């Protein structure tokens, strides 16, 4: 039971209330890098500049390069959805990749549960379904930057291929 009323300190007339009087709308930022080369066994930090340093949470939707799938020759995308905060140890994600004719493999990764990376190896420009090189290793917000850290598992150089967007709150 609350004995005293609590507010966030904002005041406004009852007739002028709008959905965002108390909370700012999320900001959407684009993610696009299809040319960055990663040497074998290295990481690359893709930094997305945010409008300010007040964001504490991001919902990120990213895709890898198109692959032929389903036996029809149609191009499909392998993808991931994740949540990141200001602490990389809180990141959680799931990703989907093809595993053959009309088959996909979906898995959840969580830094809180000790996973060493957040997605399948789906973020390279090689679209062969058996070629898996670059995965998303970490994601977090630091100041006015949304940082996505990719890792090249391949024994040679590989080219990053990632597109998508993020809503930051």
Protein Blocks (a to p, Z undefined) as FASTA:
>chain_A
ZZbdcdehiacdfklccfklmbccddddddddfkbccdehiacddddddfblkbfbdcdd
dddddddehhlopacdddddddddfbfklgccdddddebehiacdddddfknopabfbdc
fbbfbfbfklcfbdcfbdcdehjaccdddddfbfbdcddddddddddZZ
